Amino acid sequence: MLSSQIQTLNFTKPFFLLPSKSSLPSQGKISFPTYKQKKCFPRGKTSFSVCASGSTRTIIDKAISTAINYTEAVLVKATITVKLPVSLLISASLGTMTQPPDKISEIFCKNLHLELVSAELHPKTGLEKDTVKASDQIDLGIHKIREVKLEANFEVPEGFGEVGAVLIENEHNKEIFIDSIVLEGFPKGSVAISCKSWVQSKNDDPKKRIFFTTKSYLPVDTPDGLKRLREEEMENLRGNGQGERKYFERIYDYDVYNDLGDPDTSDDLARPILGGKEHPYPRRCRTGRPRTETDPLTESRSEYVYVPRDEAFSELKQVTFGVNRLKSLLCTLVPMLEAKYGKEEPPFPHFAAIDELFNEGIELVKGGKPPSALDLLLPGIVKGNKGARTLMRFDSPQLFNGDRFSWLKDEEFSRQTLGGLNPYCIRLVTEWPLKSELDPKIYGSPESLITKEIIEKEMGYFMTVEEALKQKRLFILDYHDLLLPFVAKVRELKGTTLYGSRTLFFLVNGSTLKPVAIELTRPQIGDKPQWKQVFTPRYDDATLCWLWRLAKTHVLAHDSGIHQLLSHWLRTHAGVEPYIIAAHRQLSEMHPIYRLLHPHFRFTMEINAFARGNLINRGGIIENAFSPGKYSMELSSAAYDKLWRFDNEALPADLIKRGMAVEDPSAKHGLKLAIEDYPFANDGLILWDAIKQWVTDYVNYYYPEASKVAYDNELQAWWEEVRTKGHEDKKDEPWWPVLKTQQDLIQVLTTIIWVTSGHHAAVNFGQYAYGGYFPNRPTIARTNMPTEEPSAPEFKDFLKNPVFTLLKCFPSKLQATKIMATLEILSTHSPDEEYIGHSPDPSWEADSVIKAAYENFRKLLKELEATIDERNENSDNTNRAGAGVIPYEFLKPLSGPGATGKGVPNSVSI
């Protein structure tokens, strides 16, 4: 009887043995045989004897002491999926591998060591339970391309409790990418762990890597056995803020943008630090590189720019797309173009020469293949032909294919403010007369020359200005006050010019805008007084007609710069990076909000680091091809200072702020649009509502009470750090949301997800469609308006040949081809793109409630796809349908790879 009782003991549970006296003989020996279970851990003898002369208590104590060392165990099998490096497979295909793939997988098997961590503390000691190490590990070989399966076996004591995490140690001398771990054999079913991360060699990082299971916990609900590891992992990610970061590290910290210039090479290449009182800006990831010799505040530049290891592009993206293509463009193609065109940067001699970029192409190399296999890396740009020549020939963009002359039309000029590449800047006119807020002592008279009489004439005297304002019929692109402070210094640069500009539109019907006036302003510069002039659409006078076209070219160059530096780079790339850094530092990987946001942070830090090194840096593509030149990033800082605020990053708030919508509870989405056919807003609000519904379901599940939001210490620390460190220069602004209720949190999370997905897709993936044929969206205006100096020779040249005057104002051959190539790459989806609603996180699938909410989200996105198709087929929607009009598909959730002009990725990944 006693023997059978001992066999059923579980050392994790309290127990009592009260045997009857008759069960214990009064003399001789008592033998307690053990019966083998599924698996036991033997810690004592298999049998023992107790003298009958001892007391009953002694006998029982000794029996328990030995029996407790026998613990029933469960045999658990772990299947570990390891991703092989692409470079290794390339070596295999080329026959240059030192070892065959099966030997490589064997190396992984021998050098990866796993330990299971219990979510529970020991019931008696209150300490963490000992981890369980794998008893053996088997190499299952290569199952798919790049994929190795390993199997490890564990003998898990019955009282071990629920597995909460796995520790991994890598004794190999190189990093290993762990995709996932599945534990099978537990009575309650398998346990999944999604890793998708590099485990570094213990030679580089001696700490064991921690991977938590897919079960999410708020901090207060963290199992006791995991609390220390939860905090330890976040401490590891925060680092100590010292030293230069190494490529294998996973440390997230903040720094200012002090790495854009290169003062050691030349004073002209020095750039101001962005971030601080003088030039406010969001913060970026700290790299810890040494400072320059010339300027102790500027960080030195290097070819490699640190990002935390898990933020780097996947190898597939690196090999097939993105950075390699951009590097090929910058390091190989651009020097070839510079050698071909020379330093004088001539204009295109005629429009037929522009068309040749898409038809015949431009010869780059005679004979042989292009350097660095450019035709493979840049297939949409570099091509060969039968004559053994290497040509730069671009794939024709959608606008060129549809209606190559549409860029000349005022209707298309207006339409693109609503359904084109930059739908974020058009706004309702609410005050009259138009007036600048800049200091008149510095910039001259603040009053606009766009008068009531001019507007009423252009409206055909259909109504008065007062009536147009009351009926909400006047709209504006107002770049006057943002650009005017930069005009004087930009004009000191070679090959560019700048004005402050205002462009006024009249709403003809419920949907169609008509441009009625453009005002260009030059402030007082030296002894030259302020100059400003209003241009209106005139087609009955050849001179005024061409002046109108030139004025539109300047406005389009302004809009291109504002789009790239504000709507695109600042509001998505730079604005989002602080959310990512703070999330890794303050939210545990097992936090449900971390898991909600994590898909929307994929690759953003990597592309931002690349941009700092090659696109927005001194002498980069942006400075070379956009009107503000070397002052481009200062302009971005000024826009951040004047215009950026988190609460207005939400789509509904942005529309209301610009007067493009008003709140209306009876209207769809709760908003009434000022312009009915506003493709970006119409599609964007459906996507916004779908995201908000998904976030609402998610938040309410994990936070059934407002107090859970207010008292979530990790959540509050994350949001506090976003404000006080990530956006430090605006930390004291009163508009920052406070996280007190579920609705507060829902609004914040929906805004972040919208910015990383819908906002970025709307302003990025149409860049080649609209900017690939650059007369439609020139990025730079290189010459002044002829009427600014009517006595100068340029005015006479304009009268003789206005077409060539326009071509000289356009980007040069070198500028145009560089920016076209860049836009083609930036508009391209990677083969491994993860689209919104398409790739659920394993933790969502593991919970039936969250899984159902996500399926509903996917259903809403499918409905959005169908709605977009239906709207694009409706000829009444003239801002997205019609002869030669590019259908509005930028917010269509799914896409294939390439420059498709549609598809909404989860994150800002290019």
N, C-alpha and C positions, 0 to 999 in steps of 0.2 A: 504493500500500500504506500509506504513512504517512498519507495523507489519510483513508483509511477507518478507520484506528486512532484518529485524533484525533476523528472523528465519534462514536465509541462511548464516549468518555471520560465518566466521571461524576466531577464535582469533589468528591464526598463520599468517594470511594474512592482509596486510594493506587494509583499506576500507574507503569509503566516502559515507555519506548519504546526498543527496540533494533533499529532498521532495519538491513538489510544494506547494505554499501557500494554494491552495484550498483543500489540503488534511488535513489541520489543522484547526479545528473550532476555532472561536475567543473567545468562552467562554464555561463554563462548564468543564467537565473532559474528558480526552481521556484515554481509557482503551487499554492496549497492551496485549492481550491474548497470551499464549505460547502454542505451538503445540508439543506434545510429539513425539520425534524421536525414533530410535531403542533403544537408551539408552542415558540419559543425567545425568550430574553431577549438581544437583540444588545447587546453591550457594547464591541465593537471593529469593525473593518472586515469586510466580507463576504468579502474575500480579501486576501492579502498576498504579498509577494515577499521572497525571501532571496537574497543574492548567493552564488554558488557558491564564491567565493573564501574565504568564512568557514569556520571549522572546523565539523565535523559537530555538535559539542556545542552550538555557538551556534545552529545551524539548529534543532536539536531543542528547545532551551530556548525560542526565540522561537515555535516552532510550538505548544508546550504552553501558553505564556503567553497566546496568542490563543485557542486552542481551549478553554481552561478558562473563558473568559468566555462561552462558548456552552453553555447548560445546557438540557437537554431539560426541558420543562414539561408539567404536566398541567392541563387546563382543568377547574376545579372550580366547580360551581354551588352556591350557598348559598340555601336558602329560609328566610326569616325570617318567623315568625308573630308579628304584633303585635296586642295586644288594644286595641280602642278603648274609651275611657272611657264608662261608662253615661250619664254626664251629657251627653256629646256626642250620643248617640243620642236622649236625651230632647229635647234642643234641636232635633234634626233633625225629630222627630215634631211638635214644637210650632211649627216654622217659624221658630225664633229663632236659628238658626245663622248666623254671619257668613260661613261658607264651606261649600260642599257637602262631603259625606263624601269624594268622590273627590279633592278638593283637600287634605283633611286627610291622606289616605294619601300624597299626593304630597309633602306636607311631611315626613312621616316618612321617605320615601325619600331626600329630599335631605339630611336632617340626621343620619341614622344612618351612622356610619362603622365598618366592621368590619376587623379584622386577624386573621390566623391566626397562631398561636404554635406553633412546633415543640416537640415533646417532647424533642428531642435537642440536644446542644451541637454546635458546629462541630468536626469531627474534628481540625482542625489547630490552631485557636486555643484550643479549649477554652472558648470564650465562647458565649453564647446566639446563636442564628442570628437574622438580621434577620426581623422579621415580614413577612408578605405581605399587602399591602393590596388591597382589592377594586378591580378595574380599571373596573368600571361597576356600576350598580345600577338595577334596573327595578322599577317599581310594577306589581304584578299585580292590584291593586284589592281590593275587599271581596269575600271568598268566602263568609263566613257572617256572621250577626249578630255584631257587635262584633269581627270578625276581619279583619285586613288581611294580605295576603301580599306580601312583598317578595323580590326575587331579586337576588343579587349574584354576580358572576363573579370568579374568582381565577385567575391564572396561577401555579401552584405548581411551583417547580423540582423536578426529579426527586429531587434529593438533599435535599429539605427534611425528609424523615422524617415520622413520624407526627404528626398534629395533636393537640396536647394541650389547647389552650384557644383561646378567641376573646376578643379585646379589643373593646369597643364604646365609642364616643364619641358623645355626643348633643349636637349643636350647636343643637338646637331650644331654645326658652326654657321648655319644660315637660317634665316627666318623661314617659317612654314605657315602657309595660309590654311586655316581650319574653317571649313564651310559650315559643318553642323555635326552634332553628336546626338545619337538616339540611344537611350537606355531601355532595354527590354528585359522582362522577367519579373517585374513587380506585380503583386496581386491586383493593384488598382489600374494597371495598364502601363504603357510605355511613357517615358519622360523625354521630351524633345528640348534640345538646346540649340538655338540658332547662334552661331559664332560669327561667321563672315568677317574674319579678322586675322591679322598676322600675329603669330606667336614668335617672339624674338628668341634668338639663341641666348642661353643663360650666360654666355660669355659677354653679351652686350647688356642684357637686363636680367639680373639674377632673381628678380621677383617672379614667383609663379603667377601665371596669367589666370585671372578669374573670369569664368563664364557662368552667368546665372541662367536658370531655367526660364521657360517662356511665361511662367506665372508672374503677373505684375502685382506689386504691393505699393501702397502708399507708405510713407515712412513710419507712421504710427502702427501699421499692420505688419511691419517686417518681422518675420519669425526670429526668435531670439538667437538662433544659431547662425543667422546671416547678418546681424546688425553690425558686427565689427567689420566684416568683409565689405558690406555696403559702403561704409564710411571710408575704409581703406582704399577702395577702388577710386573713389572721387578724389581723395588726397593724392593718389598717384597721378591722376590726370591734371591736377592743378599745378604740380611742380612747385619749385621754390622761387621762380622768377629770376634765376641767375644762370649765367653761362650761355654759351651758344648751343642751340638745339641741334641734336643729331638726327639723321634721317629715320632711324628706327624708333624714335621716341613717340609717345602718345601724350604729349603735354600741351595743354590749352592755356594760353595767357594772352594778355592784351598789349598792344603797342600803337603808337601813332603812325601815320603814313610818312615816315622819314626816310624811305628807301627809293623814292622816285627820281632823285637827282644823282649827279655824278660830279661833285665839285672837284675831286682830285684830278679828273681829266681836263676840265675846263670850267672857268667861272660861268660861261654861258650855259653850261649843263647843270648848274646848281638849281635846285627847285625848293620852294618853301615847304616847311613841314606842315602837313595837314593834320589837324587835331590840336586843339588848344584855343585860347582866346582870340588870337589874330586870325586863324583860319580854322574854324570849327569843322569837325568831321567825325564820322563813326570811327571806331577803332578796328584794327586788323590784328591778325595773329602775330604774336611776338616770335621772332626768330633768334634774337640774341647775337646777330652777326656783329663784328667789331665796327667801330665808328670810323669815318673817313679821317685822313690826316688833316685835311683842309678845314673841315667843319665837324667839331666834336658832337654836334647834335644830329648829324646825318649818318645813317647806317650805310656801311659799304655794300656794294652790289656784288653778286656772284651768280654764276650760271644756275646753280642749284638754289632754290628757295624752299626753306623748310615749311612743310605742313605736317600736322600730326599724321602718323603712318596710315591710319584707317581713312583719312580724308583724301588720300591720293587716288588718282584715276585707276580704275581696274586695268589690268594688263591688256584686256581685249580693247578697251577704249583707247589706250595708249598706242597700240599697234595699228588699229584700223582707222583711227580717227583722232580728232582733237589736237592734242599737243604736238604730236609728230607732224601732222599736216601743217599746223601753224608754224612750227619750227622750220619745216621745209620751205614754206613761203618766205619767212623772214630771213633765213640764213642762205638760201640758194636762189630762189626766184627773184627776190627783190634786188640783190646785187646784179643779177643778169639784166633786169629792167633798167637799173641805174646805169649800167655800162652801155646799154642800147640807146637810152634817151639822153644821157649826159646830165650835167648839173643845171643846165639852163631851163629845164622843164618846159619844153615847148607845148603850146596848145594843140589840140586836134585841128588840122587845117580845114576840115569840112565834116559834115555829119556822116558822110559815107565812110570816113575813116573810123568813126565810132562803131558803125554797123559791122565793119570788118572784124571787130573783136569777137563777134558771134558767127560770122560767116566764114571768110577765108582764114582768119586768124593772123597772128603776127609771128614772124619767124624769130626764134630765140637762138637756136643752135643749128648749124649746118652739119649734117652727117652724124651718124651714131645716135645713141640714146642720150636723153638728158641726164645731167648730173643727179646723183642720189635717187635714181628711179623716180623722178618727179612725176612722170606720167602715171605711175601707180599710186603715189601718195596724193596727187592732185588731179584726179581723173576728170573733174569738171572744169579744169583750167588748162592743163598742159596735155597736149596730144601729139602724136607722131603721124606721119603719112607715108605714102609709098615712095616718095622722093627722099627718104631718109633725112627729113628735116624735123626739127622739134618746133612745134607751134604752140603759142599761147592762144588758145581759142576757148572762149567761155561758152558754157551752155546758156542758151538764151533764156532770160527770166520770163516769168508769167506775163508781166506787163508788155514786154517786147513782143511776145507771141500773140497776145490778145489784140492790142491796139497800140502800135509803136508810136502813134502820133497823139495819144491821149494826153501826154504831159503838156501839150500846148493849150489844152482846153481849160477854161476857167471852171467848168463844172467838175472836172477831175481834180483840179487844185483844191476845190472846196470839199469834194466827196472824201478825199483822203484824210481830212481833219477828223472825220467820223468813223471811217472804215478802213483807214490805212495803217501805216506803221506807228504813228504817234497820236493816238486818240485821247491823250491825257492832258492836252494843253488848251483846247478850245474851251471858251467860257462865255457865259452870258454877260452882256453889258448891262450894268445896273445903275450906273451914274453917268450924268452928262453935265458939262462937257468932259472929255477925256483929259486927264491931268496927271503929270508926273509927281511922285513923292520925293524925288531926289532934291538935293540942295541946289537951288537956282543960282547961288553964288559960284558954284563949281561947274554946273552942267548947263546953265542957261535957263531961259524961260520954260516953265513947266507946262504951259498950255499947249495942247495939241493943235495942229493946223487942220485937222479933220473937222470941218465945221458942219453945222446944221444944214447949211445950204448945199454943200457938196453931197451929203448923204441923201437928202430929199431929192436931189436931181438924179442921183444914181438909182434911187428907188422908183424913178419915173413919176415922182410926185403922187405916188399911190397913197401915201400917208405921211404924216409929220414924224419927226424924230420922237417927239413925246408919245405919240400913239404907238410907234414901233417899240419903244421901251416898255410901255404899259402892256402891250401884247406879247412881250418877250420875243421879239423878232430880230434883235441885233446881237451878234456874237463877235468875239475878238480873239486873235492870237496876239497876246501882248508880251513882247520881249523887250520892251523899251527900257524899263528900269533895271532889269537884270543885266542887259548887255552894255548899256551906255557907259558905266564906269570902266569898262575894258577897252573901249574904242580907241582911245589915244595910244595906249601902249601896244595894242595889237597892230595898229597902223605903223608902228616902228619896225615891225617884222617884214621880211622880204616875202613878196608873193602872196599877200593876203590883205584883206581889209575887213572893216566891220562897221555896222551902224546899230543904233537902237531902232527897233521896228514895232509898228502896230499894224495889224491887218484886220479890217472890219468886214463882216459878212452880214448879209440880209437873208432872213428865212423867207423864201418865196412862198412856199406852202408848208405843210406840216413836216416836210422832210428835206427839201432841197435848199441848200445854201448857195448864195451868189456873192462873190467877192465884190465889194463896192469901193474900197479905198485901201491904199498902202501908204503909210507914212514912214520915211526913213530919216533918222536924225544923227547928225554928227555934233558932239559938244564942242565947246570952245577948245581949240588946241593951239597953244602958243599965241601968235598974233592973229590967228584965224578965228573969226567969231563963230558962234553956233550956226549950223546950217541944217535946215530941215525942208522936206518937200513932200507933198502928197501926190500920189499917182493913182489914176483911176483907169478902169478898162475902157479903152477907146479903140474901136476898130474902123472908124471912118477917117482916121488920120494916121498915116504910116509911121511918122515919128513918134507920136504918142503911143501907138500900138506897141512899138519896139521898146519904148521906155517902160511900159507896163510889164512886158515880158522880162526885162532886166530886173525890175523891182521884184517880181515874183521869184526870180532866181536868188536874189539876196535873202528874201524871206525863207525860201526853202533851205538855203544854207544855214540860216539861223535855226530853223526847226530841226534840221538834221543834227546840229550840235547840241541843242537842248534835249532832243530825243536820246542821243547817245550818252550824254554826260549827266542828265537828270532822270528822265523817264526810265532809262535802261540801267546804266551803271550804278548811279547813286541809290535809286529807290529799290533796286532788287539786289544786285551783287554786294555793294558796300553796306547797304542798310541791313542786310540779312546776316552778315558774318558775326556781329555781336550776339545774335540769338543763338547761333551755333556754339560759339565759345562758352557762353554762360550755361547752356544746357549741359555740356559735357562736364563743366566744373561743379555744377550745383544739383543736377538731377541724376540720380542713380540710373543705371541701365535697366533696372527692374521697375523704375517709376513708370506708371502708365502714360504720363504726359511726355516723357522722353520717348517712349515707343510710338506715340502718336506723331510726334514731330520728326523723328529721326529720318524717315524716308524723304522728307522734304529738305534735308540738309545735304544730300548726297552730292559729292564732288564740288560743292560751291567753294570751299576754301582752296581747293587745288586750282580751279580756273581763275579765282581771284589772285592767287599768288603768281600765276602765269601772266595775268594782265599787268600786274605791277612790274613784272620783269620785261614785258615786251610790247604792251599795247598802250598803257596810260603813262609810261615812264618817259623820261627825257629822250627826245628824238624818236619816240615810238610812233606807231601808226596813227594814233589820235592826234598827236601834235603835228605830224606831217601832213595830214589830209583834211583836218577840220579848221574852220575859220579862226577860232581863238588861238591856234598854234600852241606855243609853249605856256600859254596862260589857261589852257583847257581845264586843268585840274583845280586851279584857283577859282575858275568859274563854277565848277562843281561844288566847291566849298561854299561859295557865296549862295548858291541855290539851296544847299543844306541849311545854311544859317537863316535864310529868309523864308523858305518854303516848306521844309520837311517837318512833319510832326506825325507821331505814330498813329494817333486816332484817325487822321485823315488818310492813312494808307488803306483803310477799309474801303472797298469799292463804293458802297452806298454813300459814305461820308465824303468821299472824293467827288462824286457826282453832285452832291448837294452843295459842297463848298464852291464848286465852279458854276453853280447855277444851272447845271444841266439836268437837274431833277429836284423835285420837292417831295417832302413826305406826304403820303396819301394812303391812309389805311384801307381805303376801298380799292386801290389800284393793285395790280399784280406786283409782287415783290415789295409792296408797301411804298412804292415810289411812282410818281408820274414824271415821265421824261419830258424835257423841254422840246426835244426833237424826236418825233415818233420813230423814224427810221435811223437809229443810231446803232449800227451793227455791234460795235464793241460793247456798249452798255446793254443792249438787248440780250446778247449771248452771255455776257459776263455776269449779269444778275442771276441767270439760271444756274451758272456754275457756282456763284457765291452762295446761293440758297442751298444747293446740294452739299457743298462743303460745310455750311453752317448746320445743316440737319445732321450730318455724320458726326460733327464735333459735339453737337448737343446731345445726341444719343450716347456718345462715348463719355462725355464729362458727367452727365447725370447718373450714369451707371457707377462710376467710381466715386462720385461726390454726391450722394443722395441728400446731403445737408450742406447748407452754406458754411457752417462752422468747419467742415472738413477742408474747404478751400482756405479759409482764413488761418487755420492752424496747421497747414501743411508746410513745415519748415523748409523743405527742399524747394517747393514751388515758389514760396515767398522769396527765398534767397536767390533763385534764378531770376525772377522778375526784377528784384532790387538790383542785381548785378547788371542786367540788361540796361537799366536806366542810369546807374551811377558809374559804371565802368565802360560798357559797350558804347553807349551814347552819352558819355560823360559831359560833353559840352552842352547838352540840353537837359541835364539831370534835374534842374530846378524849375522846369517848365510846368505850369499848372495842368496841362492837358493830359499828362500821363495817366492811364487808367490805374486804378487801385484794385487789387484782387481781393474782394470781400465775398462775393457770391458766385454761384455757378454761371450766371449771365455775364459777369465781368470776365471770367475765365474763357467762356465760349467766344466772346467777342475778340479777345486777344488772340486766341489760337486760330480762329477763323481768319483773322487778318493776316497772320503770319503765313498760314497755308495758302491763302489767296495770292499773296505777294510772290511766294516761291513758285507757284504753279501758274495760275491764270494771268496774273500781271506780267510775269516774265515772258510767258509764251506769246502774249499779245504784242509785245514790243521787240521780240527777238527773232522769231522764226520766219518773219516776213521781210527780213532785211534784204535778202537777195531778190525776192520777188519785186520789191518796189525800188530798191537802190541799185540793183544790178545793172539797170539801164540808167546811168547816172544823170542824164538830162532831167529825168523825173524827180530825182532827189539829190542834187549836187551837195556834197559835204562842205564845200568851201566856195566862197566868192572871192576871186583874186583881184578884181579891178573895181574902182569906184564907179558910181553912176556918172554918165557923161555930163549930166547937167550940174554936177557939183562944181565943176570948173568949165563953164561953157566957152571960155576963151581959149582953153587949152587945145592942143592938137588932137587929143583923144576925142573931142566932140566932133571935129571935122571927120575923123576916121569913122566915127559911129554913123554919121550921116551918109558917108560913102558906102560903108559895108556893115550894116547892123548885125548881120549873121556872124561875121568874124568877131565883132565886138562881144557878142554873146559867147562864142566859143572861147575867147580869151578870158572871159569871166568864169567859165566852168573850170573844174579841176584840170590840171595838166595831164598829159599822157601818163606820166609816172604816177602822179597822185591817183588818177582814176583807176589804173590797172591794179595798183596796190590795194586800194580800198575795195574794189570789186572782188578781188581774190579773197580778201579778209571776210567780206560779207557773205561770200559763198560758203566759206568754212563755218562761220558763226551761225548760219541758218540751217546747218545740216544736223539731222538727228543721228546719234550713234546707233550701231546695231544692238547694243545692250541697253538702250534707253528704257527707263522705267516710267511708264505713263500713269497719270493719276487714275486711281480706281482699278488698276490692272495688276498690282503686285501686293497682295496683303501681307502684313507682317505675321510671322508665325504665332506671335502672342495673341493676335486677333482671332486666328483660326482655332486656337486652343480653347477659347471661351465662346460658348454657344450664343450668348447675348450679343457680344461684340461682333461675332461672325455674322449674325443676322443683320445687325446695323450696317455692317460694311457691304453686305449683299444689297441692301436697300440703296446704299450710296452708289453702287455700281449700276443699279437699275436706273437711278436718276441720271447718271452720266450717259447711259445708252439713249435715254429719252432726249437728252440734250443733242446728241449726235443726229437723231432723226429730225429734231426741230431745226437744226442748222441747215440740213439738206433741204427741208421744206421751205425755209425762208429764202435760201439761195435760188430756188426755182420759181419764186413768186416775183414776177416782173414789176409788181407794184413797189417792191423794195428797191428803189433805184440806186441806193447807196451800196448795194451788194449784188445786184443783178442787172443784166442788160448787155447789149452788144459790146464786146471787148472789155467789160468790167470784170475785175478779178473777184470771184466769189469770196465772201468773208468766211474763212475756215480756221482762223488762228486759234480759236477756242474749241475746236473739235478735239475731243480728248485723245483719240488714238491716231497713230500714224505709222507708216513704215519708215525704214532708214532713208536718209538723204534729205535734200532741201525740198521738202514737200509743201511748205506753206501751211501746215496744220500739225496738230498734235500738242498736247499739254503734258510735258514731263512733270513728275513730282517736284523736281528741284531745279535750282539755277545751276545747271551742269555744263553750260557752254556760254 
